[in-house]
Amino acid sequence: MLLSTFSFAIMNALVKFLIDYSTFQLVFFRSLGSLFITYGFLKSQKIDMLGNQKKLLIFRGLAGVISMILFFWGIHYINIGSAGYKDGDELGGKMFPKLYEKID
């Protein structure tokens, strides 16, 4: 668990550091690395690459790509300090208290 936390922290720092590359390029190369690891695992375990439920697999892949694009875009363009809750005239200061009122 500690290794995975460290790995994700390094990945997030690299995404923030590589501002010269577009979000789509970062997602492509991260997915390419994941493809090699997953393909090797599936071949070693003799598991079918396309699985049993192809429609569900395609939906999962699209959802994963879209979420990764949005996540990397957020890391790439939003300052880390302003990504959380803020008081005052900022958007977060006006939006979150109203959201909390609706939850209670």
N, C-alpha and C positions, 0 to 999 in steps of 0.2 A: 504494500500500500504506500509506503514511503517512497519507493522508487517511482511508482506511477504519479504521485503528487509532484515529485521533483521533475519528472519528464514533462508533465503538462505545464509546469511553471517555466521550464526552459523553452518549450514551444511557444508559450504566450510572449515571453521576452523576445524571442526571435521574430515573431510576427510584428511586434512593436518596433523592433530594431530595423527590419527590412522595409523601410518606407518607400524605397525606390521601386519596389515591385507592386503590381496590382494585387488586389485581394484574390482575383481569380487565378493568378499564377501561383500564389501561396497555397490555395486550396488544391490546385492541380498537383503540385509536387508533394504535398502532404498525403493526398489520396494515392499517388503513385507509390510512395513508400509503404503505405498500408496495403496496397494491392499485392506487392511482392511478398510481404510477410504472410498475408492471408492465403495467397495462392500456394506458397510453400507448405503451410500447415495443412491445407485441404488435400494436397497431393500426398503428403506423408501419411495422413490418416485415411486415404482412399475414400474421400467424401465427394459426392457429385457437386460440381461447381455451381450449377443452377438450382439445386435444391428441389424440393417437391412442390412448392407453391410459388411459381414464377411471378404471378401478379403481385403478391405480397412482397416478394424480394425486390421487384422493381420499385414499388411504392416506398419501401424502406430506404432504398438507395437514393431516390429523389429527395425524400425527406431529410436524409443525412447530408446530402450535398447542399441543399438549401439552408439547413441549420448551420452547417460549417461556414458557408459564405457569409451569412448574417453575423455569426460569432466573430469570424476573423475581421469582417468589416468594422464591427464594434471595437475590437481591440486596436485595429489599425487607425481609426479616425477619431475615436473619443479619448480624451485625456483620462488616464486611470483615476486621477483624483476627482474628476467630475462625473464619474460613472455611477456614483452612489447618491444617497439622499443628501440634499442641501437645504438649509433654511434660507429664508429671504425671498428675493424677487426671482430667483431662478425657477425654471420649470419644475424641478423636483420638489421645491418648497411649496408650490401651489398644488401640484398634482397628488402627491402622496397622502397628505392629510385628508383630502376628500375621498381618496380610495379607502383609507382606513375607516372613515366614518361610515361608508357603505358596507363594510365588512362587519362592523359591530352591530 
